[in-house]
Amino acid sequence: MNRARFRHLFRLCLELIALLGLYAIGCQLATWLHWPLPGGVVGLGLLLVAFASGWLKPATLQLGAGLLMAEMLLFFIPALMSLLDYGALLRSDGWRILLVIGSSTLLVMLATALTVEAVCRWRARHEP
Amino acid sequence: MNLEPMPLFWLALTLGGYLLSRWLYRRSGRYLLSPLLLVPALLLAVAVPLHTGYAEYASNTHLLMLLLGPATVAFAVPIWQQRGLLARHWPALLLGMLAGSTVAIGSSWWLASALSLDGTVSRSLLPRSITTPFAMPVARDLGGVPELTAVFVMLTGVFGALVGGLLLKWLPLRSSLARGALFGVGAHGAGVARAQEVGGEEGTVAGLVMVLMGLLNLFAAPLLVRVL
């Protein structure tokens, strides 16, 4: 393995450890202060504060954060396997569940896009 | 079946399947080969004949799910980088997300009761329009089953990414903001990938809106619990 590649990997590991650390601190804080928030969200808040106060630059964590977000699919695939325990539910209610998901998703997309579009057009008309 | 001699069998299969599927998907670009569809299909095809239960599978792979925590922390980076976009367009984005959340929760609840779905299933359906690391804790708050919600989130993403493209053709949307929000609110992760294909700005907006939708719903969940 060449040197540049090794340094890249080393840096990635450090960034991942930093993000894991922030998550752990977030979990601890939420427990101590009895906040009804997941540790990850408290960690997200801490990181935003660190960016805003200038202690950290987003570029410092770009590699690790990018990897975690890009491979997020892998982290929730295990939860999808809960299907193993819900075979009976899917056979009896599957089509109704799909009907709810399909129609509701269509309505959500319509409502969101039309609202944002309306606000944008309104602002375009009312601003110089 | 007892796989005790190979304690990391499921973890290895999940990781291997993921890497293989990601490689195939990048090479072919076919949606059916996306890890979102192919990996669960592959795992089910192995686990069902072996009569593996979810508990046994999860005892091997909970380590992966733990990484959703630091991935949530990482969302601070896009929020901070896009703060300029947010400062300029927060009224439109906030109103769009409020409309989207209200319609998502209201229509799911109404449709689920109209089709007389079980209470736990209905509650698990409510946080379906937000990205998984947020949807699972919200489902727990609302009295649903987080794992079932993860399945519904996945189905929403797959359906939304497919239908969103068609909607773009029919709706008279002039702003890239509306096109991005449509995907980010309607189809979270899968939608962001689709929005990036539509355009750079659409992708950025979708990614930002996806994270903010998660936060908005998480903070609204305690209020919602009182109403239900």
Interface residues (C-beta under 8 A of the other chain):
Chain A: L16 L19 L20 L22 Y23 G26 C27 P36 L37 P38 G39 G40 V41 G43 L44 G45 L46 L47 L48 F51 A52 P58 L61 Q62 G64 A65 G66 L68 M69 M72 L73 L74 F75 F76 I77 P78 A79 L80 M81 S82 L83 L84 D85 Y86 L89 D93 R96 I97 L98 L99 V100 I101 G102 S103 S104 T105 L106 L107 V108 M109 L110 A111 T112 A113 L114 T115 V116 E117 V119 C120 R121 R123
Chain B: T14 L15 Y18 P35 L36 V39 P40 L43 L44 A47 V48 T52 G53 Y54 A55 Y57 A58 T61 H62 L64 M65 L67 L68 G69 P70 A71 T72 V73 A74 F75 A76 V77 P78 I79 W80 Q81 H89 P91 A92 L93 L95 G96 M97 A99 G100 T102 V103 A104 S107 S108 L111 A112 L115 L117 D118 V121 L125 R128 S129 T132 P133 F134 M136 P137 D141 V145 P146 E147 L148 A150 V151 F152 V153 M154 L155 T156 F159 G160 V163 G164 L167 L171 P172 L173 R174 S175 L177 A178 R179 A181 L182 V185 G186 A187 G189 L215 L218 P222
